Amino acid sequence: MYRIGLDTVELKGEPFKILVEENQHVTTTEPLVKVDFDKIVACEKDPTVIVAFIEQAQINEITVQDKTVDHGEVCGEIKRT
């Protein structure tokens, strides 16, 4: 599960474009959503992205970059059981 932006409900979804359907099978290289982070910041909202893993039994190991990453860079890796 992921959350993009904090306290952004009042933006009514405007900075977000969902690229997949619910229950759609996706690959690791397929984008899920396009986000206009500049718009979020311009509206004085927090552009933080939160990723929550809700089924711990499926995860063997998680590594996360301890730095800011740019678009297209790997921010972490999940090894599944």
FENPEPE-V76708 format. One line per field, one symbol per residue. ss: DSSP state (h for helix, s for strand, l for the rest). psi: psi as a letter, one per 40 degrees, with the letter a starting at -180 (. if undefined). burial: 1 if it has 9 or more other C-alpha atoms within 8 Angstrom, else 0. Layout:
ss: ???
psi: ???
burial: ???
This chain:
ss: lsssssllhhhllllsssllllllllllllllssslhhhhhhlllssssssllllhhhsssssslllllllllllsssssl
psi: iihhihfedeefedehhheiihehhiieehidihhgddddddefiheihhhhhegddehdihhhhfihiiheiheihhhi.
burial: 000011010000001110000000000000001100000110001110000000000011010010000000000001000
